[in-house]
Amino acid sequence: MQYISTRGQAPAQSFSHILLGGLAPDGGLYLPTEYPQVSGAELDAWRKLSYADLAFEVLKKFATDIPEADLKALVHKTYTAEVYRNARPGDDAAQITPLHVLEQSDGNKLVLQALSNGPTLAFKDMAMQLLGNLFEYALDKQHAELNIFGATSGDTGSAAEYAMRGKRGIRVFMLSPHKKMSAFQTAQMFSLQDPNIFNIAVEGVFDDCQDMVKAVSNDLEFKNRQKIGTVNSINWARVVAQVVYYFRGYLAATTSNEQKVSFTVPSGNFGNICAGHIARMMGLPIDKLVAATNENDVLDEFFRTGVYRVRKSAETYHTSSPSMDISKASNFERFVFDLLGRDSARLAALFKKVETDGGFDLSGKPGSDGDEFAKVAQYGFQSGKSVHADRVATIRDVHEKHGIAIDTHTADGVKVAREHLTPGVTMIVLETALPAKFNETIREALGRDAERPAGFENIEALPQRFHVMKADVAQVKQYIAAHTGL
Ligand SMILES: *Cc1c(COP(=O)(O)O)cnc(C)c1O
């Protein structure tokens, strides 16, 4: 299996070659030359597999240059009840992504698929934990090392640190805005004492952190010498690891391949739902893929109108589902590539237009850039939007009716899912975080604190290890060099 760039100007590469990287050299995103297909007989055989064995079956279709025995060992090390131990009381952690039936009436079924039982209580662990093991494996083989450098406002940084802690050949340098994350998120990251994890608290806001990462990435000499890499949401291995749980959700919610299910996905950078698109292209019987956004509705606007319009910083709202506060959806280009019939020249022109004009229009109206919006329905995509009041009302309602507390992002998903139910088709909402992570809004909705999984009770009281720094590029470069010795 070879991987090509959406922009068509980079050589085809193997899975292992693109594993440690981000963007293709031409600025595009990697996708397989074609999507591997899954037959009905295979799907049937997969019904009885453990999560790890299912992950092996799906991933071996993509990671064709990793010896199968090695891949099998990696997924078995990753997807264990021990790693995903934060399942709700009564749930079977060995299921890795247990399902909860919320509503069942008139042939409608609304189900929650829990993806947030990993070490940082958010779905990003599903892919990041595998990435940590894959990176360690690949670096070991190449006798190489890698210094991961990134910026976080919460979920991604902590998922990366928990995946990479203690891994041979890897260091993580993570910038975060000093005193701007929640006490829980700060404690989760800063309490890590592993010598290969470096938390840098920048005196500034998240944008300052991101600007510092960009400045360092643009210094190619420094980047190469220091072996700097990233683990952002466009990393192909992250996307493909997420494909697995769509298969798992489907198989757990159905008894025969004649049945279809739909998924509603709380969305920001389009990484999670992009994996659903890939699962559907592989032949998984998915009816609809519903993107749920918060007040930052770039994606909802596209799926309603065909207009993709990225937002300026001033138009990007800070919301109570903060992990979906995005101004543009960085994985969206992967779907647009398929929507354009994989015409990389047109794709490159459209995304150039995003940089110059802030977006493009595929509505087919006079003066638009194309009419492919008419084809979106063929891919199953629909969308909806949820705002703070919806979120609070949904958390309250789900708790009253079903006795289960959901987080703010998942609440956006449930709100939008209820607007897209089809009789006879099970709707699965992906639960992207546990409520303990976003306690402030849980208090507002339920008048009490969210329950914390065992081991997190006193996390804020643990000793913290971090370095405070001004928003100064020279200083962060000096800090990295001093700690890598390169
Ligand atoms: C990252 C994140 C999302 C958004 O996922 P994308 O892949 O960026 O669309 C939603 N909810 C939570 C809790 C997240 O951490």
Ligand as a Chemical Component Dictionary entry (heavy atoms), coordinates in Angstrom:
data_LIG
# 
_chem_comp.id                   LIG 
_chem_comp.type                 NON-POLYMER 
_chem_comp.pdbx_formal_charge   0 
_chem_comp.three_letter_code    LIG 
# 
loop_
_chem_comp_atom.comp_id 
_chem_comp_atom.atom_id 
_chem_comp_atom.alt_atom_id 
_chem_comp_atom.type_symbol 
_chem_comp_atom.charge 
_chem_comp_atom.model_Cartn_x 
_chem_comp_atom.model_Cartn_y 
_chem_comp_atom.model_Cartn_z 
_chem_comp_atom.pdbx_ordinal 
LIG C1 C1 C 0 -10.148 16.776 19.582 1  
LIG C2 C2 C 0 -11.510 16.680 20.140 2  
LIG C3 C3 C 0 -12.667 16.802 19.317 3  
LIG C4 C4 C 0 -12.586 17.127 17.840 4  
LIG O1 O1 O 0 -12.047 16.086 17.082 5  
LIG P1 P1 P 0 -11.502 16.359 15.599 6  
LIG O2 O2 O 0 -10.799 15.131 15.204 7  
LIG O3 O3 O 0 -10.562 17.544 15.733 8  
LIG O4 O4 O 0 -12.667 16.683 14.743 9  
LIG C5 C5 C 0 -13.911 16.638 19.905 10 
LIG N1 N1 N 0 -14.036 16.392 21.227 11 
LIG C6 C6 C 0 -12.961 16.278 22.038 12 
LIG C7 C7 C 0 -13.177 16.035 23.492 13 
LIG C8 C8 C 0 -11.661 16.413 21.530 14 
LIG O5 O5 O 0 -10.598 16.301 22.347 15 
# 
loop_
_chem_comp_bond.comp_id 
_chem_comp_bond.atom_id_1 
_chem_comp_bond.atom_id_2 
_chem_comp_bond.value_order 
_chem_comp_bond.pdbx_ordinal 
LIG C1 C2 SING 1  
LIG C2 C3 SING 2  
LIG C2 C8 DOUB 3  
LIG C3 C4 SING 4  
LIG C3 C5 DOUB 5  
LIG C4 O1 SING 6  
LIG O1 P1 SING 7  
LIG P1 O2 DOUB 8  
LIG P1 O3 SING 9  
LIG P1 O4 SING 10 
LIG C5 N1 SING 11 
LIG N1 C6 DOUB 12 
LIG C6 C7 SING 13 
LIG C6 C8 SING 14 
LIG C8 O5 SING 15 
# 
